[in-house]
Amino acid sequence: RTKLVVGYHAVAPYRKKVVQPHVPMIKFRKGGIDRAVAGTTAAPPTRPGSAQMQQSAGGATGPQVIVLPTIEDIHLPLRYQRRPIDQKEIEYINVSFDGYLNCKLYYESCIL
């Protein structure tokens, strides 16, 4: 005869699994690799011309800084541009923010 275990005890055997260090399959553009995984990955391949970009970067520092050209917002494709805000939305934002500030100032004065 088998018992049906319900609740915390039913999940307890599965809680003891530990994730082993591994190379993540997702590669993020920003940020570093965890220290546990740092020894298992190879250095990223260098791209041609990256040394030239590094030298032209005035404010950038670091051994592997790659500076890419900046795209101004007026040159973005239409699907990436912000849609214009109409006057109703502007008023709603301003009223909401003013109400937030008044409420915040009121509660801060009560705390003093």
C-alpha positions as a Markdown table, in Angstrom:
| # | Residue | x | y | z |
|---|---|---|---|---|
| 1 | Arg | 0.0 | 0.0 | 0.0 |
| 2 | Thr | 1.4 | 3.4 | -1.0 |
| 3 | Lys | 0.7 | 6.7 | 0.8 |
| 4 | Leu | 0.1 | 9.9 | -1.0 |
| 5 | Val | 2.2 | 12.5 | 0.6 |
| 6 | Val | 0.9 | 16.1 | 0.3 |
| 7 | Gly | 2.5 | 19.3 | 1.4 |
| 8 | Tyr | 6.1 | 20.2 | 2.4 |
| 9 | His | 7.3 | 16.6 | 2.7 |
| 10 | Ala | 6.3 | 15.8 | -0.9 |
| 11 | Val | 8.7 | 18.5 | -2.2 |
| 12 | Ala | 11.5 | 18.0 | 0.3 |
| 13 | Pro | 13.5 | 15.4 | -1.7 |
| 14 | Tyr | 13.6 | 17.7 | -4.7 |
| 15 | Arg | 15.0 | 20.6 | -2.7 |
| 16 | Lys | 18.4 | 19.1 | -2.2 |
| 17 | Lys | 19.6 | 19.3 | -5.8 |
| 18 | Val | 22.5 | 21.6 | -6.3 |
| 19 | Val | 23.3 | 23.3 | -9.6 |
| 20 | Gln | 26.8 | 22.4 | -10.8 |
| 21 | Pro | 29.0 | 25.2 | -12.2 |
| 22 | His | 28.5 | 25.3 | -16.0 |
| 23 | Val | 29.0 | 27.6 | -18.9 |
| 24 | Pro | 25.7 | 29.5 | -19.4 |
| 25 | Met | 24.1 | 29.1 | -22.8 |
| 26 | Ile | 22.8 | 32.7 | -22.7 |
| 27 | Lys | 25.5 | 35.4 | -23.5 |
| 28 | Phe | 24.7 | 38.8 | -22.2 |
| 29 | Arg | 26.1 | 41.9 | -23.8 |
| 30 | Lys | 26.8 | 43.7 | -20.5 |
| 31 | Gly | 28.3 | 42.3 | -17.3 |
| 32 | Gly | 30.8 | 39.7 | -16.5 |
| 33 | Ile | 30.9 | 36.0 | -16.0 |
| 34 | Asp | 30.5 | 34.5 | -12.5 |
| 35 | Arg | 33.7 | 33.6 | -10.8 |
| 36 | Ala | 32.6 | 29.9 | -10.6 |
| 37 | Val | 32.4 | 29.8 | -14.4 |
| 38 | Ala | 35.3 | 32.1 | -15.2 |
| 39 | Gly | 37.9 | 29.3 | -15.4 |
| 40 | Thr | 35.8 | 27.2 | -17.8 |
| 41 | Thr | 35.4 | 29.7 | -20.6 |
| 42 | Ala | 37.9 | 30.9 | -23.2 |
| 43 | Ala | 38.6 | 34.5 | -23.9 |
| 44 | Pro | 36.3 | 36.1 | -26.4 |
| 45 | Pro | 37.6 | 36.3 | -30.0 |
| 46 | Thr | 39.0 | 39.7 | -31.0 |
| 47 | Arg | 37.3 | 41.4 | -33.9 |
| 48 | Pro | 39.4 | 43.1 | -36.6 |
| 49 | Gly | 39.6 | 46.9 | -36.0 |
| 50 | Ser | 38.8 | 46.6 | -32.3 |
| 51 | Ala | 42.2 | 47.9 | -31.4 |
| 52 | Gln | 41.6 | 51.0 | -33.5 |
| 53 | Met | 38.3 | 51.6 | -31.7 |
| 54 | Gln | 39.9 | 51.2 | -28.3 |
| 55 | Gln | 42.6 | 53.8 | -29.1 |
| 56 | Ser | 40.1 | 56.4 | -30.3 |
| 57 | Ala | 38.0 | 56.1 | -27.1 |
| 58 | Gly | 39.0 | 59.1 | -24.9 |
| 59 | Gly | 37.0 | 58.4 | -21.7 |
| 60 | Ala | 36.9 | 54.6 | -21.9 |
| 61 | Thr | 39.2 | 52.5 | -19.8 |
| 62 | Gly | 40.0 | 48.8 | -19.5 |
| 63 | Pro | 41.7 | 46.2 | -21.5 |
| 64 | Gln | 38.8 | 45.0 | -23.6 |
| 65 | Val | 36.7 | 48.2 | -24.1 |
| 66 | Ile | 35.1 | 48.4 | -27.5 |
| 67 | Val | 33.5 | 51.7 | -28.4 |
| 68 | Leu | 30.7 | 51.5 | -31.0 |
| 69 | Pro | 29.3 | 54.5 | -32.8 |
| 70 | Thr | 26.2 | 56.1 | -31.2 |
| 71 | Ile | 23.0 | 56.3 | -33.1 |
| 72 | Glu | 21.1 | 59.6 | -32.5 |
| 73 | Asp | 17.4 | 59.1 | -31.8 |
| 74 | Ile | 16.4 | 61.1 | -34.9 |
| 75 | His | 18.1 | 58.5 | -37.0 |
| 76 | Leu | 16.3 | 55.5 | -35.5 |
| 77 | Pro | 13.8 | 53.6 | -37.6 |
| 78 | Leu | 10.2 | 54.5 | -37.0 |
| 79 | Arg | 9.4 | 51.4 | -35.1 |
| 80 | Tyr | 12.0 | 52.3 | -32.5 |
| 81 | Gln | 11.1 | 55.9 | -32.1 |
| 82 | Arg | 9.0 | 57.1 | -29.2 |
| 83 | Arg | 5.4 | 58.0 | -30.2 |
| 84 | Pro | 4.4 | 61.6 | -29.6 |
| 85 | Ile | 2.6 | 62.4 | -26.4 |
| 86 | Asp | -0.6 | 64.3 | -26.7 |
| 87 | Gln | -1.6 | 67.2 | -24.4 |
| 88 | Lys | -4.0 | 64.9 | -22.3 |
| 89 | Glu | -1.2 | 62.5 | -21.5 |
| 90 | Ile | 1.1 | 65.4 | -20.5 |
| 91 | Glu | -1.6 | 66.8 | -18.2 |
| 92 | Tyr | -2.2 | 63.4 | -16.6 |
| 93 | Ile | 1.5 | 62.9 | -16.0 |
| 94 | Asn | 1.9 | 66.3 | -14.4 |
| 95 | Val | -1.2 | 66.0 | -12.2 |
| 96 | Ser | -0.1 | 62.5 | -11.1 |
| 97 | Phe | 3.4 | 63.7 | -10.3 |
| 98 | Asp | 2.2 | 66.8 | -8.4 |
| 99 | Gly | -0.2 | 64.6 | -6.4 |
| 100 | Tyr | 2.7 | 62.3 | -5.6 |
| 101 | Leu | 4.9 | 65.1 | -4.5 |
| 102 | Asn | 2.2 | 66.7 | -2.3 |
| 103 | Cys | 1.5 | 63.4 | -0.7 |
| 104 | Lys | 5.2 | 62.7 | -0.1 |
| 105 | Leu | 5.7 | 66.2 | 1.4 |
| 106 | Tyr | 2.7 | 65.8 | 3.6 |
| 107 | Tyr | 3.9 | 62.4 | 5.0 |
| 108 | Glu | 7.4 | 63.7 | 5.5 |
| 109 | Ser | 6.2 | 66.6 | 7.5 |
| 110 | Cys | 4.1 | 64.3 | 9.7 |
| 111 | Ile | 7.2 | 62.2 | 10.5 |
| 112 | Leu | 9.2 | 65.1 | 11.7 |
